[in-house]
């Protein structure tokens, strides 16, 4: 039995069979129902929830934006510092390159060699031209294999 | 009530204008108060020699500018600045009290000093970035490298020729700044990135350049020449050295670098060194062989002029090789007559003596070679022996380098490569080549010019111990007032070494050495010998005349010797 059918049976039981006919059951007097304390209508609750949520989201978003700006600024500061460091390093590198180039100047090398190291241009140049036998050993050219064809290291191992 | 309404309406209108209609305008105005465009200077590219040695380099510098209206304590500020700028406090205090609003306190302030001044955070000071060009090797090869003006623009030499590549492109950006000029952290807007200047790698070898300048300087002093120049040219067209010096202000004082690249820009009648064109033409056209015998009379009369040789002689029977070795003007004119005017002109043009060298260097001239139609009756007597036309020493070296390259003309070059902003090296294409004479003729010419340096030639002083040399002397008069100046000569020697496997072509020219010793064979040839000896050693070119298995001692042609550098 469903709840509706149960309600109908209860109503039939309240109206006994054979009783004098009556216009119907007496309607209870109407009264003002006081509003329930602490409870808002669902629609208003939803509206309030929405407002609070949006407010929180906006506040959070604002803080997030501020936070992001702070992070961005910090990163930018760091970037600026790195750029300055890079520029400084490039400047230092250029200054060092200039120093090296100055030290490598032919006129400075000649001057230093002559004045500080007491060097002088040689009065003569000696050219040494080794003969073919020596040259082959010095330059590591393999000696011809013996007639037997067996590998031999004696020629290469011999003092040159 | 009406008045209040009107005021309210006016406020509303103004608010609407500010907040709605004029938003962009007022935003732009606000930004203009905060955002400032900052120029980012591009550092000029570095110039290197062929071995990577820096020849010219730019360093950032700062110009310190003061707005003295903002300076309340000039003396105190001057006291802080003076030690950093190496200036006196009184001078600085005076500068900072000019009441002009703009005072250039100091320029060319180095990076470290500029940073320390900025750290002082003094009121009224601003800093302008600039740069300065340095030449670490002093004035070495200065006429070739050239110079840069105070605005950072090259105005001579390589600096001028390659100015656009060297200068790069400055950048800019818009950054937020507070009213005091301090940068507010923030992302720059409208950033135009800086493109630093490209570097250049020259074909010049600084060691050979130094050797060349040293030897030339010594000879200018000893010969009392007014100036001198020399070119060391590799057979592949690379200019390894190009020296241009002028005599010092007082006799015997060290020569100084010329203001221009004389080897490339100074046109002169080269004299007998130009006989190459006549002999190359006659050999190529089969008119002579090295052994062709000609009768050489005591003189020739052409167009009313008498052509003679340096040494008086009677009728002689000389081979073509002997004519060249003795530098006989008469014999050369006889050979040129076989070519005829048009033929001679053709071969003068073939030597490249009517066109620029192709370097693109400022002042590079095509020379002065008059067309045949402008020749007079005596031109066939003067043109074959290097008069009546004018060329530069580099044009001369190019023609002899053709002979060294087996008859192939190779365009010279000063710049071998560029260095990009990221450090990448970009090789420039090899210089163009063109065949002028056959390989056989080139070999014959080298053999004939070898006699010039022999004991019976005009330039035994050009000999290089351990190596064979082929070359030619030239001693020419200097045109003046429609004729030739008295006792004013140009002394030239141009040679190829080693003759059997040429590696170098070297030309040496001395302008007006003091008589009586003004000959190319005695003034220029020794310089050639010294330069060639050192250059061959530096380039590790092995000597070719040494006997195997024995030590050979050859005298060293010392350059500079003891003492300080012979020039500044």
Interface residues (C-beta under 8 A of the other chain):
Chain A: X72 X73 X76 X77 X80 X88 X91 X94 X95 X97 X98 X100 X101 X102 X104 X105 X106 X107 X110 X111 X114 X115 X120 X121 X122 X123 X124 X125 X126 X127 X128 X129 X130 X131 X132 X134
Chain B: X43 X46 X53 X54 X55 X57 X58 X59 X60 X111 X134 X136 X137 X138 X140 X183 X185 X186 X187 X206 X207 X209 X210 X465 X466 X537 X543 X546 X547 X548 X549 X550 X551 X552 X553 X554 X555 X556 X558 X559 X560 X561 X562 X563 X564 X565
